[in-house]
Each structure stands twice: as C-alpha cells, then as structure tokens.
Amino acid sequence: MTDSSSMSQCDCGAIAGPLGVCVDYYHGILAEEQADPQMYRWHAPVVCAYLLQHPSRAHEKYLDGQFRQLQLYVDKGIDALLRVAAHQVARNRRGTQSGYDMAPLAAYAPLPPDRPPGHFRATFCELPFRDGSFVSDGHLAYGHRIETIAEATVESWRSAQA
C-alpha cells in the first residue's frame, strides 16, 4: 500500500478498498498486466477509464480522445478497440502524419466541457484482488469488470452534461 491508501476516500468519490484508493489499484493492474498478455488486452480501457475518473492525473488535451475510445469500447467491445489501436500503430509506423487519427472515433460524442463527475457507480477500488492477482477468477471475468467500470465512466460523464 502507498501513502494514498491511508485515505478513506478517493478523489473520484470511491471509498478505499483493501489495496487503498484507485491509484493503488491502477498501479497494481499496470504491474500485473506487464507479465500477462491476456490481461494486457484491456490496457487501453483501463487507462482511459482511470484517467477519466481521475482527470486531475491526466493531460487535459488527451481526455477527449480517451472519452471517445471508451465509448467505442462500450459500444463495440475490446476487439473493435484493439483494431483501432492497431490501425493507429500501423499509421504511425508508416509515418503518415503526426498525431492521433480521430476518424475511427468521429461517431462518438466529445468529452463534455462541464466539470468532471464526482461519483461513478463502478470504480477501481471495488476490483477484487485475490491470491495476489486481479485475474484470479479468469481473464473473461476481469474483462467484464473492466467493461463495467468503462460503462460507469461513460455514463457518469454523459450524465454530467445533462
């Protein structure tokens, strides 16, 4: 546990879990996924959801793209998001242009200009961590939990603009 785990509430509004606040869970996930290629499939939605739930830890100029990526993931699933990521990597390798190709994300709503939501129905603090792992009950179950967090993140941001 880090020093932040001594707090009882995270800046996203979540109550700290057994590992601490969301940043403790986030760092744990990032460390574990480095050794687990199956778990790493959910890296992009983990990063996007974490930063959108904790925008003070993000670079503001990237939040719109992260919000659109998360909407794509919620709408079409992990395989669609991975295809967009592969397209971007291939585009960058060819040296086509600098910057991110937003065309695959154009159908999705921009990040609302309002201040960030203060509460999410699902957060990282709620993720189960058993036997030293976030995937102790399988990768599919882990993926479903990340999808729930992603849905809750998109839902709260959309509600904040209403």
C-alpha positions in Angstrom: 0.0 0.0 0.0 1.1 3.5 -0.7 0.6 6.6 1.4 -2.6 7.4 -0.5 -4.1 4.2 0.8 -4.4 5.7 4.2 -7.1 7.9 2.9 -10.6 6.6 3.3 -12.0 8.1 0.1 -10.6 8.5 -3.4 -10.8 11.8 -5.4 -13.3 10.1 -7.7 -15.7 9.7 -4.7 -15.0 5.9 -4.2 -14.4 4.5 -0.7 -10.9 3.0 -0.5 -10.7 -0.8 -0.9 -8.4 -3.3 0.7 -5.5 -2.2 -1.5 -6.1 1.5 -0.9 -7.5 4.1 -3.3 -7.9 3.8 -7.1 -4.3 4.8 -7.8 -3.1 1.8 -5.8 -5.4 -0.5 -7.8 -4.3 1.2 -11.1 -0.6 0.7 -10.4 -1.3 -2.9 -9.3 -3.1 -3.5 -12.6 -0.3 -1.9 -14.7 2.3 -4.0 -13.0 0.4 -7.3 -13.3 -0.6 -6.8 -16.9 3.1 -6.4 -17.9 3.6 -10.1 -17.2 0.2 -11.2 -18.6 -0.5 -10.7 -22.3 -4.2 -11.8 -21.9 -4.7 -9.2 -19.2 -2.9 -6.6 -21.2 -5.7 -6.7 -23.9 -7.7 -4.4 -21.5 -4.8 -1.9 -21.0 -6.4 0.9 -23.1 -9.8 0.8 -21.4 -8.1 0.6 -18.0 -6.0 3.7 -18.7 -8.9 5.6 -20.3 -11.4 4.8 -17.5 -8.8 5.6 -14.8 -7.9 8.9 -16.2 -11.5 9.9 -16.9 -12.4 9.0 -13.3 -9.4 10.9 -12.1 -8.9 13.8 -14.6 -6.6 15.7 -12.3 -4.0 12.9 -13.0 -4.4 13.2 -16.8 -3.3 15.5 -19.6 -6.4 17.5 -20.4 -5.6 17.6 -24.1 -6.0 13.8 -24.3 -9.2 13.3 -22.3 -11.5 13.9 -25.3 -9.8 11.1 -27.3 -9.8 8.8 -24.2 -13.5 9.5 -23.7 -14.2 8.6 -27.4 -12.1 5.5 -27.1 -14.0 4.4 -24.0 -17.3 5.0 -25.9 -16.1 2.8 -28.8 -15.1 0.1 -26.3 -18.5 0.2 -24.5 -20.3 0.3 -27.9 -18.4 -2.4 -29.9 -16.1 -4.2 -27.4 -12.5 -4.9 -26.9 -11.8 -6.3 -30.3 -13.0 -3.2 -32.0 -10.9 -1.0 -29.7 -7.8 -3.2 -30.4 -8.4 -2.9 -34.2 -8.4 0.9 -33.9 -5.3 0.8 -31.8 -3.6 -1.5 -34.4 -4.6 1.0 -37.1 -3.0 3.8 -35.2 0.2 1.9 -34.7 0.4 1.0 -38.4 -0.3 4.6 -39.3 2.5 5.8 -37.1 4.9 3.2 -38.4 4.3 4.5 -42.0 5.0 8.0 -40.8 1.8 9.2 -42.4 1.2 12.1 -40.0 1.9 13.1 -36.5 -0.9 13.0 -34.0 -3.8 10.6 -33.5 -6.2 9.6 -36.3 -9.6 10.6 -34.8 -11.5 9.4 -37.9 -12.4 6.0 -36.3 -13.7 7.8 -33.2 -15.7 10.6 -35.1 -19.0 9.0 -34.4 -18.7 9.3 -30.7 -19.6 12.3 -28.5 -16.8 14.7 -27.5 -15.9 15.0 -23.8 -18.5 17.2 -22.1 -17.0 20.6 -21.3 -18.5 20.5 -17.8 -16.5 19.7 -14.7 -15.9 16.0 -14.1 -18.5 13.9 -12.4 -17.9 13.4 -8.7 -19.2 9.8 -8.5 -19.1 6.6 -10.6 -21.3 3.6 -9.9 -18.2 1.3 -10.5 -14.6 2.2 -9.7 -11.2 0.6 -9.4 -11.4 0.4 -5.6 -14.1 -2.2 -6.0 -12.0 -4.7 -8.1 -11.4 -8.0 -6.4 -7.7 -8.8 -5.7 -7.3 -12.5 -4.7 -4.2 -14.7 -4.5 -2.1 -11.7 -5.5 -3.9 -11.2 -8.8 -6.7 -9.2 -10.4 -7.4 -12.2 -12.7 -7.5 -15.0 -10.2 -11.0 -15.9 -11.4 -10.1 -15.7 -15.1 -9.5 -13.1 -17.8 -13.1 -13.1 -19.0 -14.3 -12.2 -15.5 -11.6 -9.5 -15.3 -12.7 -8.1 -18.7 -16.3 -7.9 -17.6 -15.3 -5.9 -14.5 -13.3 -3.5 -16.7 -16.2 -3.2 -19.0 -18.5 -2.3 -16.1 -16.0 0.4 -14.9 -15.9 1.7 -18.5 -19.7 1.8 -18.8 -20.0 3.6 -15.4 -17.4 6.1 -16.5 -19.1 7.0 -19.8 -22.5 7.0 -18.1 -21.3 9.5 -15.4 -19.7 11.8 -17.9 -22.8 11.8 -20.1 -25.0 12.5 -17.0 -22.7 15.4 -16.0 -23.5 17.2 -19.2 -27.3 16.7 -18.9 
